[in-house]
Amino acid sequence: MCIDLCKLFRKKNTITESIACTFKKKNDSQLTDQECHAELCLAEALLMNALLTFIKDDNLGGLIRGSLKVRKFYGSFRACEQIMKSRVWILDADKDSATSKTHFDSVYVYMGIGTFNLMISILPGRILKILQIIGFSGSKSTGLEYLKKGNREKGLRQVLCGLSLLGFHLMVTAMICDRDSDSDIQMCDEILTAQLAKYPKANSLIAERILQTINKELSLLKDSNKSSKLYYADNRALCLLLRGAYYRQMGPTNLALQDLQDCLAQSGIKEDFFLMPYAYVEFALCNIPINKNQAIYMLQNTKKKFSHYSLESRLHLRIHMALMNLNDSTEGEF
């Protein structure tokens, strides 16, 4: 729907204009500010669509479809680059076109290129091989540099650049390696402090609401009809896994261990679900301060014991990075 809406406001070329564009360079000065903005929104929507494809489906077919979508949104951003370089921005009667140019440049140069490079650079190896075949590569450092610049600008997407940095350092990094540098955490704190000062009502205690939602679902499951044992077992285990992961990050650790133990002890879970291996990994990470050797053993055993479950490649990447971190911190103990 978003993509269709963007296309509705794009410039409509006649047949003659479309034919002419194939023989000579497109004149972007003929585009109105609204049409330029529609091109940019379309590029962003295509980017999000490609990202969701990778997150939703990690089989080979999904990877190929995602790669083709990457090619599509990349082409759309290239069109925006052409507008940025060649369009002459003039003052309209109702608005300052120079301001529109500032927003346009900050979105394309900083958020567009930054997000593209960052997204490509953190994809699993087999996806990168497919993307390299069709001519794409990404630099994590370049992506982070552009997003940081975008976060310092006053363009419309300044907030989104900040949210992208927060999402990467606080969620993606935690998911794939569970460790971040102190300077990155400090930067995240500065971004949050600045945004909360600008939007004080945004401080709505999201973490507590997440916990309340999980507790509510557990209560509903407890009071529900247990005629479907598989449904009850899987959903109860999922809620316990989520609450255990929440407590592992927010504390206290003993509550995390209790929930994860209950999750692992839940009978009737569908075997090809991701619940058990993910619960074992969370349980292992909880044990790092208690017994690092045991945590390492549990991570290695989880990788060997489970296979052919949903989101397997993502968990393997996380296990790999966690083991690397643990082996670095326990050097000389083996």
Sequence and secondary structure as in RCSB ss.txt:
>XXXX:A:sequence
MCIDLCKLFRKKNTITESIACTFKKKNDSQLTDQECHAELCLAEALLMNALLTFIKDDNLGGLIRGSLKVRKFYG
SFRACEQIMKSRVWILDADKDSATSKTHFDSVYVYMGIGTFNLMISILPGRILKILQIIGFSGSKSTGLEYLKKG
NREKGLRQVLCGLSLLGFHLMVTAMICDRDSDSDIQMCDEILTAQLAKYPKANSLIAERILQTINKELSLLKDSN
KSSKLYYADNRALCLLLRGAYYRQMGPTNLALQDLQDCLAQSGIKEDFFLMPYAYVEFALCNIPINKNQAIYMLQ
NTKKKFSHYSLESRLHLRIHMALMNLNDSTEGEF
>XXXX:A:secstr
 HHHHHHHHS    HHHHHHHTTS   GGGS HHHHHHHHHHHHHHHHHHHHHHHH  SHHHHHHHHHHHHHHHH
HHHHHHHHHHH      SSS HHHHHHHHHIIIIIIIHHHHHHHHHTS HHHHHHHHHTT    HHHHHHHHHHH
HHS STTHHHHHHHHHHIIIIIHHHHTS   HHHHHHHHHHHHHHHHH GGG   HHHHHHHHHHHHHHHHHHS 
TT HHHHHHHHHHHHHHHHHHHHHHS HHHHHHHHHHHHH SS  TTSSHHHHHHHHHHHHTTTT HHHHHHHHH
HHHHH  S TTHHHHHHHHHHHHHHHHHHTTT  
